[in-house]
Amino acid sequence: MYTIDKIGRGGGEFFLLATSTHTALIDSGFPCSAESLIGDIKDKLKGRALNYIILTHSHYDHAGGSPYFRRAFPECSVISGEYAAYVFTRPGAVKLIKEMSDSAATRFNITEYEDLTGKIKVDRTVKEGDTIDMGDFTLRAVETPGHTKCSLSYYSPEEKLLIAAETIGVLAGDIITPCCLVSYDATIESIKKTASLGAEAILFSHGELLKGKNECDAFFENSLKTHEETKAMLKKEKAEGKTQDELVSILKKHFYTEETKKIQPEKAFYLNAGYIINCMTKEN
């Protein structure tokens, strides 16, 4: 048995996963809002210790809050993939995390916050097949590159629960938004790989908990279809002479819905759209 509570807002969502013996934050949200959410986490913990901060990948809205929570809960361990841990040592990556956090701060009228983005630190790295003990069950690391090189999902065979990296697509209302930023082919393989696990519940990075075997199977089918149709559409439009800006506008019309706006800042959408177009239109 487990419980899942959503914390954060507006694209900085993350989750508190709790069993009878262990607790874990799944991702950690924006750096700019992390300090203000410590009280919310403590309220949901109800006096329990925080055992882990489990990161799905290295982006600012997933890993940026980790040093703030690690400081507030010094007993916890930060867990990520090996490549994500490496990314956090790169000055350029840390600079981008800060820039994107500042953009989010402006959106939420946060005028100042302590900058700990240079102190993101991983205590334990995991790779394909490694397990994390949650007491009542285990979480097995599943490498799912495509959104980033470092994207990891986590699967509990006992609970048939998939904690999904963004690689498989983000569910916003009835829309599945493609998120292949580094490789279209790797994304498709990751979707097929996670679909084969037999999940009966999927926790999405920026969404809700999807429950039911039929619902999960339908998601994977629709995600593959969405990725394939989007790639075909973009390649067709590019072949007909559409510019990069026009292709971005096409993606925005299809995927930047009112539901998507709730979980993705516009600046992040434009940044991601360029990478998605490049991944989907380059010649294989």
Buried (B, 14 or more C-beta within 10 A) or exposed (E): EBEBBBBBBBBBBBBBBBBEEBBBBBBBBBBBBBBEBBEEBBEBBEEEEBBBBBBBBBBBBBBBBBBBBBBBBEEBBBBBBEBBBBBBEEEEBBEBBBEBBBBBBEBBEBEEBEBBBEEBEBEEBBEEEBBBEBEBBBBBBBBBBBBBBBBBBBBBBEBBBBBBBBBBBBBBEEBBBBBBBBBBEBBBBBBEBBBEBEBBBBBBBBBEEBEEEEEBBEBBEBBBEBBBEBBEBBBEBBEEEBEEEEBBBBBBEBBBBEBBBBBBBEBBBEBBBBBBBBBBBEEE
